[in-house]
C-alpha cells in the first residue's frame, strides 16, 4: 500500500523541484561543492514513524542547526543559571553573523547568533579538545540515533576562512564572557558546524525535540526533558534571525536553518521535520526548505497555535460500581445491594499524557461527584506519562479525600513511577503505606465492593461449609431429593495454588465449592494472566463445559486449601434417567444463574460501548 | 469539597499579596485612581471550568490587551492580505510606545506596538464612529461571554492626554498607512483601550483563544478559528514588547499585558489565564501579574514547549471482527466462520481532536494491517473534532482502499460534518453515494460479517419457515417429542414495527421465530435507543425472563411481518410434569445457548478491558 502521507510528500517534492531560486553558499569554500539540485524531505512523528522522500541520505554539514543542540548540551552540563549568565534569550532582530552583545554585560543576546553560539560552545566541558569534541559528537549522535562524525574537509575549510568568528571570539574574551583564550572554543564551534548529517537525521533530531528529548526510534533520552523547552524557546524567538516573527506567523513551529541548506522544524508533542536543499535566499535560509515548511504547515494544518481544546482530558472512561462489578461472583442479595449502593464507588480510567490541563478534568469530576463518593479507583492502565504537576494534583486529591475518610485506590500505578516518587516525597513514606494499590482494576473494584457490602450489613461470609440446602444450584429440591443428589457427588480436595481446571481440557465436571476460595484466570502464568472471577463456598463452577461439552475456556486455581463436591457428566445424565424432577430443577437453576451472568455481562458491555 | 486547584491558586495569591514592588500607571490620570492592592487571578480551561481567586470582579480598562483582539476583528473583517499590507508581524525589540515603522513602506512593525494597533484600528469597518464602536464592543463581548462597555471617564482621560498617539496617527497618515484623517481612528483606539473588563473576563477571553475562538462558556464562536493562530503568533513574538524572548523562555505562553495591570496568557488547546494587579514594573507589566504567570508556568508545568509525544494518536481502540461480533445472533456455524475469518474486518474507534499528527497513527495502522484487511470500519463516536487535513487524510485512505476493492465503512460520521464536506468536495458527489455510512458501529460490523460469511460460502438464509426439527432449541427431540412439543405452542402474528416484548413487562413467554426478523433494543424510542441483537427464523427469544421470572430487560420489535410460535411458562411447567424428558432436553439446549452467549460476552469484555 502506498501511504497517502508519503504520496503527499512526493507531490510536494515534485512541485518544488522546479523552484531553482537562490544560490548555494560559498563563503565557506567547501560548501560551494554541493549539488544545487539536492532536495530531501523527511517527516518523523513523535511516535517514531518516518516518512521521507528525495535525497534524504546525502550527508552535509549541519552548520547553524547545531546551535540549539549545543545549547541543550550546555544546559545539561552547566545548569540553566550558568548558561544564562553567558548568553541571553532575546531576539536581536539582526542577521545570523551579527555580534549583538548586550550593552553593559557584553552577553550575546541569544545563542542562535554566532556570538551566542561561540559563548555556548565555551560551556561544553572537557579537559582536552578531543574530549570536548567527543562530548559534542556523543550528544548529537543520541539525537540522531546513529553515530555522527565531523567532516574534516569542511572543518578545515571553515577554520581557514573563519576570521569573523575569530574576531567574535576575541570580542567575547574582551568582555569576559570567554574566560580563557578564545581559539580552542572557536575551533570547537567550527567542529560543531562541520558535523555530518543527512536530511533523515534532521527529521529524527527534530522528532526527538518533539518527543521531549526522547529519540522516538531508539527510545533513548538524548537531553534531559526539562531543557527541551529552553531549546525550543530560543528557536521560537531567534531561530530564523531577523525573520522570526514572520516565520512563526506563517509556519508556526520553532525551527533552525543552516547555510548548507538544511532546515529543522519541530511541532512539540507531535512531529519533527527535516528538509535539505542547498540553494539559499538572502536571509541564508534554504529556498525550497522554507517553501516545504510553509506548505507542510498550511496544507497539514500544523501551526502550533491552531489547536482546539479538549473536554475529556485525561479521562478515558468513568463509571460507578452500580454499573460494572468485579469478577467476584456474587449471591443475588449481594448483587442487589451493589446495584443499589454501587454508585458510591467511582472508577476513573485515565489516559494519555497527564499534565495539569488534562488532569484538571479529573479534579473537576471528583468535585462534581464528591457527595456520592466513598471509593475512588484511579486506573493508570492507559496512561502514557504523567508530569510532576499532574502527580501533585493527584496527590492533593487523594490526600484530601482520605482526610475526609474516603478511600482512594490506585491501579497500574507502576506505569507512572513519578507518581510514587511524588507521594513518597510528600508523605515521607511509601505510597503503599498510605494508599491502596492494585495491579489491576478488577481486585480494586472488589475491595471496594466488599466494603460497600459490609457497610450495608451484608452477612459476614459463613466460614462453615455450606449445607446443600443453602446452595443456589439446589434451590427447590426436597430433603429427599437433596439426599439423592448428594449420593451422586464425589468429594475432591485441593491444596493452595493447585490447578483445579486447566484451560483447553476436555473434561466436563461441575464443581460445588464447599471450603476455601478459587479464582478463574485467562491467559497463562507467563503471558498476561487476568482474573475473570473468584468463587467462595456455596458457589458452582465448571458448569459451562458440562453443559455445552466444549473445552474449558479458563483456568481455575485454588486460592487456599479447597474442598469441592463434584458432579460428573455421567452422574448428571444418570440423574435425568432415574430422577428427572431433580435434573429439571438443577437445569432450571443453572439456566437462571447463566441468565443472570449474561444480563450482567450485557450491562457491562453497554458501559464500554 | 475544596478544589486542590483553587487551593493552589489561593496559596499563590496569598504568597504574592506581599509583593508590593512597582507603581500604578499615572500617565493616563484616570488610571492612577486604581487601588494598588487589587489582585485577582483567574484560570479558565478550554473545557470551560473557571477557577478564580481575589478581586476577579473589579472592573478596569483593558488597555493594550485590546490589541490582539482588535487585530483578530480586523482579520475577520478585512482578510489576512489587507491587514498584512498595513501592519507587519515582526518584533521591534522596542518598548510599547515606540513608533517602529518599517523602512520604506512605513508599515508599523507589528500590531502590538501603539503604531501598529492604531493602524489595525483603522481597519475596523463601519460608516460612523458609533457603528465602528459597536463592532468593537460586539466582538469583545463575544470573547468575554457577557456584554462589555466603554468606561467613558477613562476614555475621556485618554483622549485628553493622548498626544503621542495622535502624533503616531499623523505619522501613519503621512506614510499612507492611514488613508483618511487620523483622528477618528485614534479616538477608536482610545475607546478600545477603555473597554471595561474584569480579571475573570480576561480569563474567559484567554480561554476562548485557547479553544480556537470558541468561548468555552457560551459555546459561541467569537472569531473565526483560522485567525486565532495569527492573534497568538503576534502575542508570541511581540506581546511583551522588548521582553518577548525572555517571556517565552520563562513562561512559554503567548501573552499580552496592559498598563492598567492586567495580563492575559494563553496555553493553546488547554487553558487561559487572566491576572489583575495594578502595580507595574519598568516595562509597563504588572509586577504581581508577571510573577503569577511565571509561578503558574513553572509549578503547573504549563510551558507550551514542554510536551511529550503520544503513540496512540486518534486511535481509541482497535479490534478485529474475530474478537468482537455484531449483535446479530449467529448460528454456531456462522459464529465459527467469523472466528476464523473475522480478522479481515478491522474496526478502529477514533477519539479526540483529529489533526494530521493524531490521524497519521490511523494511516500507519491501516498500512500495517493492509494485507489482512477487506473491511475497515472507522467509528467517529468518540471524536471531538476533525480538521481539514485529517479529513483529507481519511479521504485518501478511504479512496485508496476502495480502489483496491476493499470496503470502508463510516459510523457516527455525523459528529464531524467537515468530513462529509471534504468528501463531497473531492468526489463531486455525496459521501453516502460512494461510501457506506452507519449511525452505529454495530450494524456496520454486521454488514461486514454478512459479506465475510457470504464470501466463505455460508448458505443463503432459508426464506421458508424452519421446520421444528431444524431449530437449535429442539435439538435431540424425537419425532414424537417434537409433535408433543408442537401441541404446547401458540401461534402469534405481528405487523412490521409491532412491539413484541416491552422492557419492564412481567410476562414470561419464550418465542420461537418462524417468519420475519426481529430486533432487540435497549433505551426508549426518544432516549438513546441501541440495538442489542437481531434474530432471524429458527431462533429463540424471550427465554431469559421465562427462566428467571424477572421483568423483560429489553424491547423486541418486529422488523418485518413476523410469525412466532410461543411457549408460555404454564405450558413449560406442564411439560415438566407430563413429559420430563422433553423438558430436560429443552433446558439442556437453552443452557447451552446461554452458555455460548456468555462466552461471547466475556470475550468481548476482554477486548474493552
Interface residues (C-beta under 8 A of the other chain):
Chain A: X1 X2 X3 X4 X5 X7 X8 X45 X46 X47 X48 X49 X88 X89 X90 X91 X92 X93 X110 X207 X210 X211 X212 X214 X216 X225 X226 X228 X229 X230 X232 X233 X234 X236 X237 X238 X242 X243 X244 X245 X246 X248 X249 X252 X254 X267 X268 X269 X270 X271 X299 X300 X301 X302 X303 X304 X305 X306 X307 X308 X309 X310 X311 X312 X313 X352 X353 X355 X356 X357 X360 X361 X363 X364 X366 X367 X370 X384 X385 X387 X388 X389 X390 X393 X396 X397 X400 X404 X441 X522 X530 X532 X543 X544 X547 X548 X550 X553 X576 X580 X581 X583 X584 X587 X588 X590 X591 X592 X594 X595 X596 X597 X598 X599 X601 X602 X604 X605 X606 X608 X609
Chain B: X1 X2 X3 X4 X5 X7 X8 X45 X46 X47 X48 X49 X88 X89 X90 X91 X92 X93 X110 X207 X210 X211 X212 X214 X216 X225 X226 X228 X229 X230 X232 X233 X234 X236 X237 X238 X242 X243 X244 X245 X246 X248 X249 X252 X254 X267 X268 X269 X270 X271 X299 X300 X301 X302 X303 X304 X305 X306 X307 X308 X309 X310 X311 X312 X313 X352 X353 X355 X356 X357 X360 X361 X363 X364 X366 X367 X370 X384 X385 X387 X388 X389 X390 X393 X396 X397 X400 X404 X522 X530 X532 X543 X544 X547 X548 X550 X553 X576 X580 X581 X583 X584 X587 X588 X590 X591 X592 X594 X595 X596 X597 X598 X599 X601 X602 X604 X605 X606 X608 X609
